[in-house]
Amino acid sequence: MIRAFDALSLPLLRWLDPEDAHRLAIQGLRLLPPVRPRTDDPKLAVRAFGLNFPNPVGMAAGFDKSAEVSDALLRLGFGFVEIGTVTPKPQVGNPRPRLFRLERDEAVINRMGFNNDGGDAVLRRTVNVSWPNTPGLRNLQQSAALDDLLAKVIDARERVRQSAGDSPVLLKVAPDLSLTELDDVVHIARSRRIDGMIVGNTTLARPSTLRQQTRAKEQGGLSGRPLFRLSTRMVAETYVRAEGAFPLVGVGGIDSGGAALTKIRAGASLIQLYSSLIYRGLHLVEDIKNDLASTLLRTGRDSLSEIVGADAATITAEDWPV
Ligand SMILES: Cc1cc2nc3c(=O)[nH]c(=O)nc-3n(C[C@H](O)[C@H](O)[C@H](O)COP(=O)(O)O)c2cc1C
């Protein structure tokens, strides 16, 4: 059914202005009947940050900023949904146009900003400390500011523990950090005992291999296929620095089961996607899960945790991806 839906909707959505298409997709998902999700292969289950995930494939932040369709996305087979970025007060974000498709590169550039309905309208929060498209926020990753911010977040978590229960805190980073900056970030994350890291956000870089060079000049964060190698390298670099202190969520350019597997072998316990859904459609989620399950079957393994980080050392020894 999802495949048929993709076949009908993708050409229409790709013909529309990207932001109108996104809005239409959200509206469509709101109308999704309350079908029961297909039960996942138990081998795909992941336990991380004290939570149980039925499968490791998540929707990345930025698609469902205001938590309008998270239940629908879970029903469609995602193992988890990251909502947000949410701000305390509602915001309209940057002026349009602010979202661009690079069709031939299977990529996206966005400078949406913090458009969202605000904390009051959103039941559960996502805390994002990194948003590379918003000037000034990149500085939050600088050591002292980050340490201070994480201390406050952890403190706030303790204060609401009684009413809200245990809430894992994850730190999301830009893939454009230098390795020295990453040393500092992981060190702070470990000393503040955060629960995990998400690696990573969109990149400000513009690989020379991009085919749509003119459109690539638009300001904003680049995501999708051209981000895959850099973000996978950063997952591996973070994995070796974290030394098992916390699990990682790997995100950036995942567009197939093979790409998901590479991200997991680089060090990701969970993965997320966004841009590839625009080009491949929602059935990609089932395809990735099927590929991961058959890999486990073929290699005689019981769980994905057995291969998390298996290639991290090899990947970090390779030439830096350009
Ligand atoms: C249109 C758009 C909006 C996004 N908004 C956010 C956001 O609000 N907060 C955030 O942490 N990441 C945001 N992201 C980044 C994604 O969560 C993800 O890290 C990035 O797109 C790389 O994954 P992908 O290559 O699978 O798209 C956004 C990405 C896109 C394309």
The ligand as an SDF file (V2000), in Angstrom:
LIG
                    3D

 31 33  0  0  0  0  0  0  0  0999 V2000
   14.1100   20.7350    5.5890 C   0  0  0  0  0  0  0  0  0  0  0  0
   14.9750   20.2770    6.7330 C   0  0  0  0  0  0  0  0  0  0  0  0
   14.7460   20.7930    8.0080 C   0  0  0  0  0  0  0  0  0  0  0  0
   15.5160   20.3680    9.0830 C   0  0  0  0  0  0  0  0  0  0  0  0
   15.2550   20.8610   10.3450 N   0  0  0  0  0  0  0  0  0  0  0  0
   15.9860   20.4240   11.4120 C   0  0  0  0  0  0  0  0  0  0  0  0
   15.6820   20.8870   12.7360 C   0  0  0  0  0  0  0  0  0  0  0  0
   14.7420   21.6480   12.9540 O   0  0  0  0  0  0  0  0  0  0  0  0
   16.4630   20.4350   13.7600 N   0  0  0  0  0  0  0  0  0  0  0  0
   17.4970   19.5500   13.5590 C   0  0  0  0  0  0  0  0  0  0  0  0
   18.1680   19.1580   14.5070 O   0  0  0  0  0  0  0  0  0  0  0  0
   17.7830   19.0760   12.3120 N   0  0  0  0  0  0  0  0  0  0  0  0
   17.0510   19.4860   11.2450 C   0  0  0  0  0  0  0  0  0  0  0  0
   17.3380   19.0000    9.9850 N   0  0  0  0  0  0  0  0  0  0  0  0
   18.4860   18.0760    9.8060 C   0  0  0  0  0  0  0  0  0  0  0  0
   18.0480   16.6020    9.7520 C   0  0  0  0  0  0  0  0  0  0  0  0
   17.4990   16.1930   10.9810 O   0  0  0  0  0  0  0  0  0  0  0  0
   19.2610   15.6940    9.4250 C   0  0  0  0  0  0  0  0  0  0  0  0
   20.2150   15.8340   10.4600 O   0  0  0  0  0  0  0  0  0  0  0  0
   19.9200   16.0410    8.0920 C   0  0  0  0  0  0  0  0  0  0  0  0
   18.9520   16.3980    7.1390 O   0  0  0  0  0  0  0  0  0  0  0  0
   20.7570   14.8920    7.5360 C   0  0  0  0  0  0  0  0  0  0  0  0
   19.9490   13.7620    7.2560 O   0  0  0  0  0  0  0  0  0  0  0  0
   19.4460   13.3860    5.7450 P   0  0  0  0  0  0  0  0  0  0  0  0
   20.6520   13.4540    4.8510 O   0  0  0  0  0  0  0  0  0  0  0  0
   18.8630   12.0210    5.8680 O   0  0  0  0  0  0  0  0  0  0  0  0
   18.4210   14.4170    5.3840 O   0  0  0  0  0  0  0  0  0  0  0  0
   16.5610   19.4200    8.8820 C   0  0  0  0  0  0  0  0  0  0  0  0
   16.7820   18.9040    7.5930 C   0  0  0  0  0  0  0  0  0  0  0  0
   16.0100   19.3110    6.5250 C   0  0  0  0  0  0  0  0  0  0  0  0
   16.2770   18.7360    5.1590 C   0  0  0  0  0  0  0  0  0  0  0  0
  1  2  1  0
  2  3  1  0
  2 30  2  0
  3  4  2  0
  4  5  1  0
  4 28  1  0
  5  6  2  0
  6  7  1  0
  6 13  1  0
  7  8  2  0
  7  9  1  0
  9 10  1  0
 10 11  2  0
 10 12  1  0
 12 13  2  0
 13 14  1  0
 14 15  1  0
 14 28  1  0
 15 16  1  0
 16 17  1  0
 16 18  1  0
 18 19  1  0
 18 20  1  0
 20 21  1  0
 20 22  1  0
 22 23  1  0
 23 24  1  0
 24 25  2  0
 24 26  1  0
 24 27  1  0
 28 29  2  0
 29 30  1  0
 30 31  1  0
M  END
$$$$
